[in-house]
């Protein structure tokens, strides 16, 4: 194909980068490396799906001049150009990130205005989606590995990650599932409800810091953003495309979601939780409308707001019951598996896991906690 070229020299590369095609993606590859060969399959298919962009492949071995000029220290390595200028790079063998970056840069052709984020699901063909899913299964999700994120403090990374980990399926959206003026967020909520899966959500309009942090963390410039088991699925168009071709149901099924609409139904499939323990845990989390599981009776660990869960629930005028997990090691470890949350304290409302100190603090700050407690009838009347 004419937009996919093998580069043989530094002069040839520079000529291509300063040619008539404004968008270019360069793959500095190593044919002897399996990771590089796998990424090249995605790279080649992307060239088919984005014919208006230029895809340049550089075999680094034997190209010392290019390696030195472009300071190539790792392969595979990708550099993204617009009008001859570097706009992004990728230095890991992550097919999802490569596809997303190409879609966001090559998904528009009008260089006069700001970039309009393109959706991989709409802009890229089904072969790319299949390849990304196949390689993600083989390699494991790279988003499950906490890596340094440029532009984000470690505290913000932790906060974002804890939100994502608070529910097996988590949606960052504009508004709430019950009320949103964002047509794209509303569409994803409708799809998830149609799929019959339980999910958590966070209204990014209530916290500008989190709103910008999630964009950097996920390397995705727009909302909504849907995560499944801590891995980014994508935005509205991707979710719509996967839903319409049946792939979204397959993704949820592969991850153990049965479409019952119950988060506890998901937890039943967790390895290591026998039927007896599962029954005990369900009884505990449903013992009172609001249950707080602590490590010790005097567990007063504070979230990012500087306020403990006990203090927050007091401010919300919400009756609650506590359980000291240090009294039962089996319960302590079992709840971690049930909630997919590795730390304490943990808060449940009507049997559904809400989060730990930081999540509850964020919800309290944004007003989401008051709304949730009010909807479930757990706030004391004056």
Buried (B, 14 or more C-beta within 10 A) or exposed (E): EEBBBEBEEBEBBBEBBEEEBBBBBBBBBBEEBEBBBBBBBBBBBBBBBBEEBBBBBBBBEEBEEBBEEBEBEEBBBBBBBBEEEEBBEBBBBBBBBBBBBBBBBBBBEEEEEEBEBBBBBBBBEBBBBEBBBBBBEEBEBBBEEEEEBEEBEEEBBBBBBBBBBBBBBBBBBBBBBEEBEBEBBBBBBEBBEEBBBBBBBBBBBBBEEBBBBBBBBBBBBBBBBBBBBBBBBBBBBBBBBBBEEEBBBEBBEEBBBBBEBBBBBBBBEEEEBEEEBBEBBBEBBBEBBBBBBBBEEEBBBBBBBEBBBBBBBEEBEBEBEBBBBBEBEEBBBBBBBBBBBEBBBBBBBBBBBBBBBBBBBBBBBBEBBBBBBEEBEBBEEE
